[in-house]
Amino acid sequence: MTDESRTKPILVFAYGNPSRGDDALGPAMYELIEEQQQKAGLFTDVALLTDFQLQIEHATDLQQRQQVIFIDASLTASPPYEFHPVLPEQDLSYTTHAMSPGAVLYVYQQINRQPPPPAYMLSIRGYAFRLGEPISRRARAHLQAAFEFLMRGQVLNPE
């Protein structure tokens, strides 16, 4: 992450494996938002970050943020997507290679001795997560609906 993107008040952290079918929904959303930043000049206060999964080190990416939005594919979300607040949560995922968003917030709270920034989870409904497959047709429609939600709402443009 560049120094400039560290100073942006909103962090969008889109994660997933681009090689595993619908698990690529997070990185695909990253690309859609990045395209709007570059071509349309939108979301100027948004820093983008993507990775295969959340890890303990990502707690440092939340520093100096006013808001964080985690974006990932989900097998259990109601179609087309779910959007809800995330609270710090101590769980055992910090001992694995993949953490939950709540665990990242909890680690942030522990290392900084202060509450984390307000955080939200955008879970986009996916169906097929096979290695080497593209994003499914239904999941791509859900991705578009979630993107339109971000475009029309105050999520990435809070007043």
N, C-alpha and C positions, 0 to 999 in steps of 0.2 A: 504494500500500500504506500502511495506517495505521501510526502508531508502535506501536500495540498489537500488530499482526500481525507487526511486525519483531522483537518480543521472543519470539515463539513459537518453540520449538526445532525444529519440523519444518516444512519448506516443501514443499507439494505444488504443482508447477508443471504445470498441464494446458494443453496448447496444441493448436491446430488451427483450421481455418476452419469456423465453424458453417454457412456457406452452401454447403459442398462435400460433401454426402452424408456418407460415413463419416469424412471428415476431422474431423467434429464430435464424434468419440468423446472426445477430450480435454476440450473444454468441457462435454460432457454428464457426464463423470465429476466435473468440478468442481462442477456443479450438484447431483449426487447427494450428494457429501460435504458441500457447503454446507447442503443440506437436513437432513442428519443433525446438523450442528452447531446449526442454529437450532431444529429441532423436537424432537430427542431429547437435545440437550446432549452429544453425543459429539464426539470429536476436538478437545477443548479446547486441546490443545497444537499444533494444526495451523494454519498460516497457508496460505491459498489464493491462488494467483496464476494468471491465465490471460491468454493472448495468442494472436495468430495464429501466431507463430513465435518461436523463440529468437533473441535479439539480444545483441550484446556488452554492452549496458547491464544485462542480466539477471544478470551476474556479481555486481553489487552486492547483489542480492536474496538471495544466499547467505550474506551476512555474518551472524554470530552465530547460525548454525544448527547443530544437532547432526546433522541428517539432511535430505536433499533427495530427493524422489521426482518424477521427470519422467514425465508421462503423455501419450501420443500414439497416434494411429492408425498402423497399419502394414499395408502390402500383403504383407510377407514374413514376419511373425511366425507361428508355429504357432498355430492356433486352440485355445482362444479368446483366449489372451494369453501373453505371455512376460514374465518378471520377472527382471532380472539387474543386478548392480552396474555402475556406470559409473565409469571412471577418466579423469583428465585426459588429453586428447589434443590435441596441436597438429595442426591440419589447416587446410585453406584455407577452411573455412566461415566463419571470422571476417571474411573479406573480402567476404562476400555478405550478403544481407538475412536469411538463415536460417542459424542455426548448429546444430551438433550438440550434444547434452548434454556430451559429452567436451570440446568446444571451449570451452563456457561454464565448465566446471571449470578448464580450462587458463588461461583469462583470469583467473579468480578467483585462482588460484595465483600468476600473474604480478603482479597488482596488489596483492595482500596479502602476498606473500612468505611464504606459509605454505600447507600443504596444504588443499584444500577439505574441507568436511564429507563424510562418507560419502554417496554418491549412488546411486540406483537408477533403472532405466528400466522402466516398465510400458508395454509395447507391446501395444495391443489390435488384434486382426486385423480389418481392414476390407476391403471388396471394391469398392465403388462410390464414386467421388470426383467425380462430376459436379456442376457448379455448379447450384445451385437445387434439388437433390435432398435428400430427408430421409435420415436414417440408415437403412440397409437392415435388413431383418428379422434376417438372420444376424448382422450387426454389433451390433445391439441386444442379441441374446442373449449375444454375447461381452462386451459392456459389463456386462451383469448378472453374468456369471461373474466378471469382474475386480473388480467392486464387492463381491461376496460374498467374494472372496479378501481384499480390504482390510478388510472388516468382521470376518472371523473370525481373521485373522492378527495378528501382532505388528508389522506394517509401520507402522501409524499409531499404535500404542500400545506402543512399546518399553518394556520394563521396565528 
